[in-house]
Amino acid sequence: MDAEEGKAFAFVIKSPAGVLFKHDGLRSVRLDLRDGKIGIRAGHAAMIAEVISGEAELDDGENVRKITHHSGIVVVRDDAVMIYTDSLDARAANTDTGVDHSEAQFDDEVYEAIMASLLPDSTQAESQHGD
């Protein structure tokens, strides 16, 4: 696990409108889940959980930054912590073009992220082609 400590990862918040926030080069993230707080570092096991609205603490090793986010699903994978939320930022909420396509694409991305976290690559490929 010590080899993983030197690695950095990305924190991303996505909505149907697209990426709302992204920060690379992080050493740790602290989030409020529905059933308690969690700290995530490089090398954390893949997981999926429900995140509640609140502040995420982002630590890049030199500074700690807080970012307010809405509730949603958090997916932790090799090099990223992603929050998928249905909330739109103010700029996206004022536009009414492309929302249906964005929501469909967003749903596909959430599904793919969840399946990738749950299934090994070979099983995931079989499930997509075996329907």
N, CA, C and O atoms as a GROMACS GRO file, in nm:
protein
  524
    1MET      N    1   0.081  -0.119   0.000
    1MET     CA    2   0.000   0.000   0.000
    1MET      C    3   0.086   0.126   0.000
    1MET      O    4   0.040   0.231  -0.046
    2ASP      N    5   0.210   0.119   0.051
    2ASP     CA    6   0.296   0.235   0.053
    2ASP      C    7   0.328   0.287  -0.086
    2ASP      O    8   0.343   0.408  -0.105
    3ALA      N    9   0.337   0.199  -0.184
    3ALA     CA   10   0.364   0.241  -0.321
    3ALA      C   11   0.251   0.328  -0.375
    3ALA      O   12   0.274   0.415  -0.459
    4GLU      N   13   0.130   0.304  -0.326
    4GLU     CA   14   0.014   0.380  -0.372
    4GLU      C   15   0.012   0.521  -0.314
    4GLU      O   16  -0.048   0.610  -0.375
    5GLU      N   17   0.076   0.544  -0.200
    5GLU     CA   18   0.069   0.673  -0.134
    5GLU      C   19   0.123   0.786  -0.220
    5GLU      O   20   0.075   0.899  -0.208
    6GLY      N   21   0.222   0.761  -0.305
    6GLY     CA   22   0.279   0.864  -0.389
    6GLY      C   23   0.194   0.900  -0.509
    6GLY      O   24   0.217   1.002  -0.574
    7LYS      N   25   0.095   0.816  -0.540
    7LYS     CA   26   0.011   0.839  -0.656
    7LYS      C   27  -0.092   0.948  -0.629
    7LYS      O   28  -0.136   0.967  -0.515
    8ALA      N   29  -0.130   1.017  -0.734
    8ALA     CA   30  -0.234   1.118  -0.725
    8ALA      C   31  -0.353   1.073  -0.809
    8ALA      O   32  -0.339   0.988  -0.897
    9PHE      N   33  -0.468   1.130  -0.780
    9PHE     CA   34  -0.589   1.094  -0.854
    9PHE      C   35  -0.674   1.218  -0.878
    9PHE      O   36  -0.644   1.326  -0.826
   10ALA      N   37  -0.779   1.202  -0.957
   10ALA     CA   38  -0.867   1.313  -0.993
   10ALA      C   39  -0.998   1.304  -0.915
   10ALA      O   40  -1.042   1.195  -0.878
   11PHE      N   41  -1.058   1.419  -0.890
   11PHE     CA   42  -1.192   1.429  -0.831
   11PHE      C   43  -1.278   1.502  -0.934
   11PHE      O   44  -1.243   1.610  -0.979
   12VAL      N   45  -1.392   1.441  -0.970
   12VAL     CA   46  -1.477   1.496  -1.074
   12VAL      C   47  -1.622   1.496  -1.027
   12VAL      O   48  -1.668   1.399  -0.966
   13ILE      N   49  -1.693   1.605  -1.054
   13ILE     CA   50  -1.838   1.611  -1.031
   13ILE      C   51  -1.902   1.627  -1.167
   13ILE      O   52  -1.872   1.722  -1.240
   14LYS      N   53  -1.992   1.532  -1.203
   14LYS     CA   54  -2.059   1.534  -1.333
   14LYS      C   55  -2.209   1.541  -1.314
   14LYS      O   56  -2.264   1.482  -1.221
   15SER      N   57  -2.275   1.612  -1.404
   15SER     CA   58  -2.421   1.617  -1.410
   15SER      C   59  -2.462   1.587  -1.554
   15SER      O   60  -2.376   1.572  -1.640
   16PRO      N   61  -2.591   1.580  -1.581
   16PRO     CA   62  -2.633   1.561  -1.720
   16PRO      C   63  -2.582   1.673  -1.812
   16PRO      O   64  -2.572   1.652  -1.933
   17ALA      N   65  -2.551   1.788  -1.758
   17ALA     CA   66  -2.500   1.899  -1.839
   17ALA      C   67  -2.352   1.884  -1.871
   17ALA      O   68  -2.300   1.955  -1.957
   18GLY      N   69  -2.284   1.793  -1.804
   18GLY     CA   70  -2.142   1.773  -1.828
   18GLY      C   71  -2.062   1.782  -1.700
   18GLY      O   72  -2.116   1.771  -1.591
   19VAL      N   73  -1.932   1.803  -1.714
   19VAL     CA   74  -1.843   1.814  -1.599
   19VAL      C   75  -1.865   1.950  -1.533
   19VAL      O   76  -1.850   2.054  -1.596
   20LEU      N   77  -1.900   1.946  -1.404
   20LEU     CA   78  -1.920   2.069  -1.328
   20LEU      C   79  -1.793   2.113  -1.258
   20LEU      O   80  -1.770   2.232  -1.236
   21PHE      N   81  -1.709   2.015  -1.222
   21PHE     CA   82  -1.588   2.045  -1.147
   21PHE      C   83  -1.489   1.931  -1.166
   21PHE      O   84  -1.527   1.814  -1.170
   22LYS      N   85  -1.361   1.966  -1.178
   22LYS     CA   86  -1.257   1.864  -1.186
   22LYS      C   87  -1.131   1.919  -1.121
   22LYS      O   88  -1.093   2.034  -1.142
   23HIS      N   89  -1.067   1.833  -1.042
   23HIS     CA   90  -0.941   1.871  -0.978
   23HIS      C   91  -0.849   1.749  -0.984
   23HIS      O   92  -0.883   1.643  -0.933
   24ASP      N   93  -0.734   1.765  -1.046
   24ASP     CA   94  -0.635   1.658  -1.060
   24ASP      C   95  -0.527   1.670  -0.952
   24ASP      O   96  -0.518   1.773  -0.885
   25GLY      N   97  -0.448   1.567  -0.938
   25GLY     CA   98  -0.332   1.571  -0.851
   25GLY      C   99  -0.361   1.563  -0.703
   25GLY      O  100  -0.285   1.616  -0.622
   26LEU      N  101  -0.471   1.497  -0.667
   26LEU     CA  102  -0.509   1.489  -0.526
   26LEU      C  103  -0.444   1.370  -0.456
   26LEU      O  104  -0.417   1.267  -0.517
   27ARG      N  105  -0.420   1.387  -0.328
   27ARG     CA  106  -0.367   1.280  -0.242
   27ARG      C  107  -0.479   1.215  -0.161
   27ARG      O  108  -0.473   1.096  -0.131
   28SER      N  109  -0.583   1.295  -0.124
   28SER     CA  110  -0.696   1.240  -0.049
   28SER      C  111  -0.820   1.325  -0.068
   28SER      O  112  -0.813   1.443  -0.101
   29VAL      N  113  -0.935   1.261  -0.046
   29VAL     CA  114  -1.065   1.326  -0.053
   29VAL      C  115  -1.146   1.276   0.066
   29VAL      O  116  -1.143   1.158   0.098
   30ARG      N  117  -1.219   1.367   0.130
   30ARG     CA  118  -1.312   1.330   0.238
   30ARG      C  119  -1.451   1.368   0.195
   30ARG      O  120  -1.474   1.480   0.150
   31LEU      N  121  -1.545   1.274   0.209
   31LEU     CA  122  -1.683   1.294   0.167
   31LEU      C  123  -1.780   1.249   0.275
   31LEU      O  124  -1.746   1.168   0.361
   32ASP      N  125  -1.901   1.304   0.270
   32ASP     CA  126  -2.009   1.259   0.357
   32ASP      C  127  -2.098   1.164   0.278
   32ASP      O  128  -2.165   1.204   0.183
   33LEU      N  129  -2.098   1.038   0.318
   33LEU     CA  130  -2.186   0.939   0.258
   33LEU      C  131  -2.314   0.934   0.338
   33LEU      O  132  -2.324   0.990   0.446
   34ARG      N  133  -2.411   0.866   0.284
   34ARG     CA  134  -2.540   0.854   0.353
   34ARG      C  135  -2.523   0.789   0.490
   34ARG      O  136  -2.595   0.822   0.584
   35ASP      N  137  -2.429   0.696   0.502
   35ASP     CA  138  -2.411   0.624   0.628
   35ASP      C  139  -2.285   0.664   0.704
   35ASP      O  140  -2.240   0.590   0.791
   36GLY      N  141  -2.227   0.780   0.673
   36GLY     CA  142  -2.111   0.828   0.748
   36GLY      C  143  -2.007   0.894   0.659
   36GLY      O  144  -2.025   0.905   0.537
   37LYS      N  145  -1.899   0.936   0.720
   37LYS     CA  146  -1.790   1.002   0.646
   37LYS      C  147  -1.692   0.897   0.594
   37LYS      O  148  -1.680   0.787   0.649
   38ILE      N  149  -1.621   0.935   0.485
   38ILE     CA  150  -1.520   0.846   0.431
   38ILE      C  151  -1.401   0.928   0.384
   38ILE      O  152  -1.417   1.038   0.331
   39GLY      N  153  -1.283   0.874   0.404
   39GLY     CA  154  -1.161   0.930   0.350
   39GLY      C  155  -1.110   0.838   0.241
   39GLY      O  156  -1.105   0.717   0.260
   40ILE      N  157  -1.072   0.895   0.128
   40ILE     CA  158  -1.028   0.816   0.014
   40ILE      C  159  -0.888   0.861  -0.024
   40ILE      O  160  -0.862   0.981  -0.040
   41ARG      N  161  -0.798   0.766  -0.039
   41ARG     CA  162  -0.661   0.792  -0.084
   41ARG      C  163  -0.632   0.709  -0.207
   41ARG      O  164  -0.708   0.618  -0.240
   42ALA      N  165  -0.522   0.739  -0.275
   42ALA     CA  166  -0.481   0.659  -0.390
   42ALA      C  167  -0.471   0.514  -0.348
   42ALA      O  168  -0.422   0.483  -0.239
   43GLY      N  169  -0.516   0.426  -0.434
   43GLY     CA  170  -0.511   0.284  -0.404
   43GLY      C  171  -0.633   0.233  -0.330
   43GLY      O  172  -0.640   0.114  -0.298
   44HIS      N  173  -0.730   0.321  -0.303
   44HIS     CA  174  -0.853   0.279  -0.236
   44HIS      C  175  -0.925   0.175  -0.321
   44HIS      O  176  -0.922   0.183  -0.444
   45ALA      N  177  -0.988   0.080  -0.258
   45ALA     CA  178  -1.064  -0.021  -0.330
   45ALA      C  179  -1.176   0.044  -0.409
   45ALA      O  180  -1.233   0.144  -0.366
   46ALA      N  181  -1.207  -0.014  -0.525
   46ALA     CA  182  -1.320   0.034  -0.604
   46ALA      C  183  -1.446   0.025  -0.520
   46ALA      O  184  -1.466  -0.072  -0.447
   47MET      N  185  -1.531   0.126  -0.532
   47MET     CA  186  -1.656   0.125  -0.454
   47MET      C  187  -1.759   0.215  -0.519
   47MET      O  188  -1.728   0.301  -0.601
   48ILE      N  189  -1.882   0.193  -0.479
   48ILE     CA  190  -1.995   0.276  -0.520
   48ILE      C  191  -2.075   0.303  -0.393
   48ILE      O  192  -2.098   0.212  -0.314
   49ALA      N  193  -2.116   0.429  -0.374
   49ALA     CA  194  -2.192   0.464  -0.255
   49ALA      C  195  -2.278   0.585  -0.283
   49ALA      O  196  -2.260   0.655  -0.383
   50GLU      N  197  -2.372   0.610  -0.194
   50GLU     CA  198  -2.457   0.728  -0.203
   50GLU      C  199  -2.391   0.840  -0.124
   50GLU      O  200  -2.364   0.824  -0.005
   51VAL      N  201  -2.366   0.952  -0.190
   51VAL     CA  202  -2.307   1.068  -0.125
   51VAL      C  203  -2.418   1.169  -0.100
   51VAL      O  204  -2.504   1.190  -0.186
   52ILE      N  205  -2.415   1.233   0.017
   52ILE     CA  206  -2.516   1.334   0.049
   52ILE      C  207  -2.461   1.473   0.017
   52ILE      O  208  -2.340   1.491   0.006
   53SER      N  209  -2.550   1.569   0.004
   53SER     CA  210  -2.507   1.706  -0.020
   53SER      C  211  -2.417   1.752   0.092
   53SER      O  212  -2.442   1.723   0.209
   54GLY      N  213  -2.313   1.825   0.057
   54GLY     CA  214  -2.221   1.874   0.159
   54GLY      C  215  -2.094   1.926   0.096
   54GLY      O  216  -2.093   1.968  -0.020
   55GLU      N  217  -1.988   1.924   0.172
   55GLU     CA  218  -1.858   1.971   0.125
   55GLU      C  219  -1.761   1.855   0.116
   55GLU      O  220  -1.749   1.774   0.208
   56ALA      N  221  -1.692   1.849   0.005
   56ALA     CA  222  -1.583   1.753  -0.010
   56ALA      C  223  -1.454   1.826   0.024
   56ALA      O  224  -1.434   1.941  -0.017
   57GLU      N  225  -1.367   1.760   0.099
   57GLU     CA  226  -1.235   1.816   0.131
   57GLU      C  227  -1.133   1.752   0.038
   57GLU      O  228  -1.114   1.630   0.039
   58LEU      N  229  -1.068   1.835  -0.042
   58LEU     CA  230  -0.972   1.788  -0.141
   58LEU      C  231  -0.831   1.826  -0.096
   58LEU      O  232  -0.802   1.945  -0.080
   59ASP      N  233  -0.745   1.728  -0.077
   59ASP     CA  234  -0.609   1.751  -0.029
   59ASP      C  235  -0.510   1.711  -0.137
   59ASP      O  236  -0.504   1.594  -0.176
   60ASP      N  237  -0.432   1.808  -0.184
   60ASP     CA  238  -0.332   1.779  -0.287
   60ASP      C  239  -0.192   1.761  -0.228
   60ASP      O  240  -0.094   1.752  -0.302
   61GLY      N  241  -0.183   1.755  -0.097
   61GLY     CA  242  -0.055   1.739  -0.031
   61GLY      C  243   0.002   1.870   0.019
   61GLY      O  244   0.087   1.871   0.109
   62GLU      N  245  -0.042   1.980  -0.038
   62GLU     CA  246   0.003   2.112   0.004
   62GLU      C  247  -0.112   2.197   0.058
   62GLU      O  248  -0.094   2.272   0.154
   63ASN      N  249  -0.229   2.185  -0.003
   63ASN     CA  250  -0.345   2.263   0.036
   63ASN      C  251  -0.466   2.174   0.048
   63ASN      O  252  -0.476   2.071  -0.018
   64VAL      N  253  -0.560   2.215   0.134
   64VAL     CA  254  -0.690   2.149   0.144
   64VAL      C  255  -0.793   2.248   0.094
   64VAL      O  256  -0.804   2.360   0.142
   65ARG      N  257  -0.870   2.204  -0.005
   65ARG     CA  258  -0.974   2.286  -0.065
   65ARG      C  259  -1.108   2.221  -0.037
   65ARG      O  260  -1.119   2.099  -0.040
   66LYS      N  261  -1.209   2.302  -0.010
   66LYS     CA  262  -1.344   2.250   0.010
   66LYS      C  263  -1.431   2.290  -0.108
   66LYS      O  264  -1.427   2.404  -0.154
   67ILE      N  265  -1.509   2.194  -0.157
   67ILE     CA  266  -1.600   2.218  -0.268
   67ILE      C  267  -1.738   2.166  -0.228
   67ILE      O  268  -1.752   2.051  -0.187
   68THR      N  269  -1.839   2.251  -0.242
   68THR     CA  270  -1.976   2.212  -0.210
   68THR      C  271  -2.034   2.134  -0.327
   68THR      O  272  -2.016   2.172  -0.443
   69HIS      N  273  -2.102   2.025  -0.296
   69HIS     CA  274  -2.161   1.941  -0.400
   69HIS      C  275  -2.300   1.897  -0.357
   69HIS      O  276  -2.336   1.906  -0.240
   70HIS      N  277  -2.377   1.849  -0.453
   70HIS     CA  278  -2.511   1.798  -0.428
   70HIS      C  279  -2.505   1.647  -0.408
   70HIS      O  280  -2.403   1.583  -0.435
   71SER      N  281  -2.613   1.591  -0.360
   71SER     CA  282  -2.619   1.446  -0.338
   71SER      C  283  -2.615   1.373  -0.472
   71SER      O  284  -2.647   1.429  -0.577
   72GLY      N  285  -2.575   1.248  -0.466
   72GLY     CA  286  -2.567   1.166  -0.587
   72GLY      C  287  -2.500   1.034  -0.558
   72GLY      O  288  -2.506   0.981  -0.447
   73ILE      N  289  -2.436   0.981  -0.659
   73ILE     CA  290  -2.364   0.854  -0.650
   73ILE      C  291  -2.215   0.883  -0.664
   73ILE      O  292  -2.174   0.955  -0.755
   74VAL      N  293  -2.134   0.828  -0.574
   74VAL     CA  294  -1.989   0.841  -0.586
   74VAL      C  295  -1.934   0.706  -0.631
   74VAL      O  296  -1.969   0.601  -0.577
   75VAL      N  297  -1.847   0.713  -0.731
   75VAL     CA  298  -1.780   0.594  -0.782
   75VAL      C  299  -1.630   0.616  -0.765
   75VAL      O  300  -1.574   0.714  -0.814
   76VAL      N  301  -1.566   0.523  -0.695
   76VAL     CA  302  -1.421   0.529  -0.675
   76VAL      C  303  -1.360   0.420  -0.762
   76VAL      O  304  -1.397   0.303  -0.754
   77ARG      N  305  -1.266   0.462  -0.847
   77ARG     CA  306  -1.194   0.368  -0.934
   77ARG      C  307  -1.046   0.399  -0.925
   77ARG      O  308  -1.005   0.486  -0.847
   78ASP      N  309  -0.966   0.330  -1.001
   78ASP     CA  310  -0.820   0.338  -0.994
   78ASP      C  311  -0.765   0.480  -0.978
   78ASP      O  312  -0.691   0.507  -0.884
   79ASP      N  313  -0.801   0.567  -1.067
   79ASP     CA  314  -0.739   0.698  -1.068
   79ASP      C  315  -0.838   0.813  -1.055
   79ASP      O  316  -0.805   0.926  -1.091
   80ALA      N  317  -0.958   0.786  -1.006
   80ALA     CA  318  -1.058   0.893  -0.998
   80ALA      C  319  -1.164   0.865  -0.892
   80ALA      O  320  -1.198   0.750  -0.863
   81VAL      N  321  -1.213   0.974  -0.836
   81VAL     CA  322  -1.331   0.974  -0.750
   81VAL      C  323  -1.432   1.061  -0.824
   81VAL      O  324  -1.408   1.180  -0.843
   82MET      N  325  -1.544   1.000  -0.866
   82MET     CA  326  -1.643   1.074  -0.944
   82MET      C  327  -1.776   1.078  -0.872
   82MET      O  328  -1.825   0.975  -0.825
   83ILE      N  329  -1.834   1.198  -0.863
   83ILE     CA  330  -1.969   1.212  -0.811
   83ILE      C  331  -2.059   1.239  -0.930
   83ILE      O  332  -2.038   1.334  -1.006
   84TYR      N  333  -2.160   1.154  -0.946
   84TYR     CA  334  -2.263   1.172  -1.047
   84TYR      C  335  -2.386   1.228  -0.977
   84TYR      O  336  -2.439   1.166  -0.885
   85THR      N  337  -2.429   1.345  -1.020
   85THR     CA  338  -2.542   1.412  -0.956
   85THR      C  339  -2.639   1.461  -1.062
   85THR      O  340  -2.598   1.489  -1.175
   86ASP      N  341  -2.767   1.473  -1.027
   86ASP     CA  342  -2.864   1.522  -1.124
   86ASP      C  343  -2.876   1.673  -1.121
   86ASP      O  344  -2.951   1.731  -1.200
   87SER      N  345  -2.803   1.738  -1.034
   87SER     CA  346  -2.809   1.883  -1.022
   87SER      C  347  -2.731   1.949  -1.135
   87SER      O  348  -2.623   1.904  -1.173
   88LEU      N  349  -2.788   2.054  -1.187
   88LEU     CA  350  -2.722   2.131  -1.292
   88LEU      C  351  -2.666   2.258  -1.233
   88LEU      O  352  -2.722   2.313  -1.139
   89ASP      N  353  -2.556   2.305  -1.288
   89ASP     CA  354  -2.505   2.434  -1.243
   89ASP      C  355  -2.588   2.545  -1.306
   89ASP      O  356  -2.667   2.519  -1.396
   90ALA      N  357  -2.570   2.669  -1.260
   90ALA     CA  358  -2.653   2.781  -1.304
   90ALA      C  359  -2.644   2.803  -1.455
   90ALA      O  360  -2.746   2.833  -1.519
   91ARG      N  361  -2.526   2.788  -1.514
   91ARG     CA  362  -2.512   2.810  -1.658
   91ARG      C  363  -2.591   2.707  -1.736
   91ARG      O  364  -2.658   2.741  -1.834
   92ALA      N  365  -2.586   2.579  -1.695
   92ALA     CA  366  -2.656   2.475  -1.767
   92ALA      C  367  -2.806   2.483  -1.745
   92ALA      O  368  -2.884   2.451  -1.835
   93ALA      N  369  -2.848   2.527  -1.627
   93ALA     CA  370  -2.991   2.533  -1.596
   93ALA      C  371  -3.062   2.637  -1.681
   93ALA      O  372  -3.183   2.628  -1.700
   94ASN      N  373  -2.990   2.735  -1.733
   94ASN     CA  374  -3.051   2.840  -1.814
   94ASN      C  375  -3.062   2.803  -1.961
   94ASN      O  376  -3.116   2.882  -2.039
   95THR      N  377  -3.015   2.688  -2.000
   95THR     CA  378  -3.026   2.646  -2.139
   95THR      C  379  -3.124   2.531  -2.150
   95THR      O  380  -3.134   2.448  -2.060
   96ASP      N  381  -3.196   2.527  -2.262
   96ASP     CA  382  -3.292   2.418  -2.280
   96ASP      C  383  -3.262   2.336  -2.404
   96ASP      O  384  -3.347   2.259  -2.448
   97THR      N  385  -3.145   2.350  -2.461
   97THR     CA  386  -3.110   2.272  -2.580
   97THR      C  387  -3.018   2.157  -2.540
   97THR      O  388  -2.925   2.174  -2.463
   98GLY      N  389  -3.047   2.042  -2.595
   98GLY     CA  390  -2.959   1.927  -2.575
   98GLY      C  391  -2.972   1.859  -2.440
   98GLY      O  392  -2.894   1.768  -2.411
   99VAL      N  393  -3.067   1.899  -2.357
   99VAL     CA  394  -3.077   1.839  -2.224
   99VAL      C  395  -3.115   1.692  -2.234
   99VAL      O  396  -3.061   1.610  -2.160
  100ASP      N  397  -3.208   1.657  -2.323
  100ASP     CA  398  -3.249   1.517  -2.334
  100ASP      C  399  -3.132   1.429  -2.375
  100ASP      O  400  -3.113   1.321  -2.319
  101HIS      N  401  -3.054   1.474  -2.471
  101HIS     CA  402  -2.937   1.396  -2.514
  101HIS      C  403  -2.835   1.388  -2.400
  101HIS      O  404  -2.778   1.282  -2.376
  102SER      N  405  -2.813   1.499  -2.332
  102SER     CA  406  -2.717   1.500  -2.222
  102SER      C  407  -2.760   1.405  -2.112
  102SER      O  408  -2.676   1.335  -2.055
  103GLU      N  409  -2.889   1.402  -2.079
  103GLU     CA  410  -2.937   1.313  -1.974
  103GLU      C  411  -2.919   1.168  -2.015
  103GLU      O  412  -2.882   1.085  -1.931
  104ALA      N  413  -2.946   1.134  -2.141
  104ALA     CA  414  -2.928   0.997  -2.186
  104ALA      C  415  -2.780   0.958  -2.181
  104ALA      O  416  -2.746   0.848  -2.137
  105GLN      N  417  -2.694   1.046  -2.226
  105GLN     CA  418  -2.550   1.020  -2.222
  105GLN      C  419  -2.503   1.006  -2.077
  105GLN      O  420  -2.423   0.918  -2.045
  106PHE      N  421  -2.552   1.093  -1.990
  106PHE     CA  422  -2.518   1.089  -1.849
  106PHE      C  423  -2.559   0.956  -1.788
  106PHE      O  424  -2.481   0.894  -1.716
  107ASP      N  425  -2.682   0.911  -1.817
  107ASP     CA  426  -2.729   0.782  -1.766
  107ASP      C  427  -2.638   0.668  -1.813
  107ASP      O  428  -2.606   0.578  -1.736
  108ASP      N  429  -2.596   0.673  -1.939
  108ASP     CA  430  -2.506   0.571  -1.991
  108ASP      C  431  -2.372   0.574  -1.918
  108ASP      O  432  -2.318   0.468  -1.885
  109GLU      N  433  -2.319   0.693  -1.892
  109GLU     CA  434  -2.191   0.706  -1.823
  109GLU      C  435  -2.200   0.654  -1.680
  109GLU      O  436  -2.109   0.588  -1.632
  110VAL      N  437  -2.311   0.684  -1.612
  110VAL     CA  438  -2.330   0.634  -1.475
  110VAL      C  439  -2.336   0.482  -1.477
  110VAL      O  440  -2.271   0.416  -1.397
  111TYR      N  441  -2.415   0.427  -1.568
  111TYR     CA  442  -2.427   0.282  -1.580
  111TYR      C  443  -2.291   0.217  -1.607
  111TYR      O  444  -2.255   0.119  -1.542
  112GLU      N  445  -2.217   0.273  -1.703
  112GLU     CA  446  -2.086   0.217  -1.736
  112GLU      C  447  -1.989   0.224  -1.619
  112GLU      O  448  -1.913   0.130  -1.596
  113ALA      N  449  -1.992   0.335  -1.545
  113ALA     CA  450  -1.903   0.348  -1.430
  113ALA      C  451  -1.938   0.247  -1.322
  113ALA      O  452  -1.849   0.187  -1.261
  114ILE      N  453  -2.066   0.228  -1.298
  114ILE     CA  454  -2.109   0.132  -1.197
  114ILE      C  455  -2.073  -0.010  -1.240
  114ILE      O  456  -2.020  -0.087  -1.160
  115MET      N  457  -2.101  -0.044  -1.364
  115MET     CA  458  -2.070  -0.178  -1.412
  115MET      C  459  -1.919  -0.204  -1.411
  115MET      O  460  -1.876  -0.314  -1.376
  116ALA      N  461  -1.840  -0.105  -1.447
  116ALA     CA  462  -1.695  -0.123  -1.447
  116ALA      C  463  -1.643  -0.145  -1.305
  116ALA      O  464  -1.545  -0.215  -1.286
  117SER      N  465  -1.709  -0.085  -1.207
  117SER     CA  466  -1.668  -0.104  -1.069
  117SER      C  467  -1.710  -0.239  -1.014
  117SER      O  468  -1.644  -0.296  -0.927
  118LEU      N  469  -1.820  -0.291  -1.066
  118LEU     CA  470  -1.874  -0.416  -1.014
  118LEU      C  471  -1.823  -0.541  -1.084
  118LEU      O  472  -1.808  -0.646  -1.022
  119LEU      N  473  -1.797  -0.529  -1.214
  119LEU     CA  474  -1.764  -0.646  -1.293
  119LEU      C  475  -1.623  -0.639  -1.349
  119LEU      O  476  -1.577  -0.532  -1.387
  120PRO      N  477  -1.553  -0.751  -1.354
  120PRO     CA  478  -1.425  -0.754  -1.424
  120PRO      C  479  -1.448  -0.722  -1.572
  120PRO      O  480  -1.559  -0.739  -1.622
  121ASP      N  481  -1.345  -0.675  -1.639
  121ASP     CA  482  -1.358  -0.634  -1.779
  121ASP      C  483  -1.420  -0.741  -1.868
  121ASP      O  484  -1.506  -0.710  -1.950
  122SER      N  485  -1.379  -0.866  -1.854
  122SER     CA  486  -1.430  -0.971  -1.941
  122SER      C  487  -1.579  -0.995  -1.917
  122SER      O  488  -1.653  -1.018  -2.012
  123THR      N  489  -1.624  -0.990  -1.792
  123THR     CA  490  -1.764  -1.010  -1.761
  123THR      C  491  -1.846  -0.894  -1.812
  123THR      O  492  -1.957  -0.914  -1.862
  124GLN      N  493  -1.793  -0.773  -1.799
  124GLN     CA  494  -1.865  -0.656  -1.848
  124GLN      C  495  -1.885  -0.664  -1.998
  124GLN      O  496  -1.995  -0.637  -2.047
  125ALA      N  497  -1.783  -0.702  -2.072
  125ALA     CA  498  -1.795  -0.713  -2.217
  125ALA      C  499  -1.898  -0.818  -2.254
  125ALA      O  500  -1.977  -0.797  -2.346
  126GLU      N  501  -1.899  -0.931  -2.183
  126GLU     CA  502  -1.997  -1.037  -2.211
  126GLU      C  503  -2.138  -0.989  -2.184
  126GLU      O  504  -2.229  -1.021  -2.261
  127SER      N  505  -2.158  -0.913  -2.076
  127SER     CA  506  -2.293  -0.868  -2.042
  127SER      C  507  -2.344  -0.767  -2.144
  127SER      O  508  -2.464  -0.763  -2.170
  128GLN      N  509  -2.257  -0.686  -2.202
  128GLN     CA  510  -2.299  -0.589  -2.301
  128GLN      C  511  -2.332  -0.655  -2.434
  128GLN      O  512  -2.422  -0.611  -2.505
  129HIS      N  513  -2.259  -0.761  -2.468
  129HIS     CA  514  -2.280  -0.826  -2.597
  129HIS      C  515  -2.373  -0.946  -2.589
  129HIS      O  516  -2.416  -0.998  -2.692
  130GLY      N  517  -2.405  -0.989  -2.470
  130GLY     CA  518  -2.487  -1.108  -2.453
  130GLY      C  519  -2.635  -1.078  -2.440
  130GLY      O  520  -2.713  -1.172  -2.425
  131ASP      N  521  -2.678  -0.952  -2.446
  131ASP     CA  522  -2.820  -0.918  -2.429
  131ASP      C  523  -2.902  -0.957  -2.548
  131ASP      O  524  -3.024  -0.935  -2.549
   0.00000   0.00000   0.00000
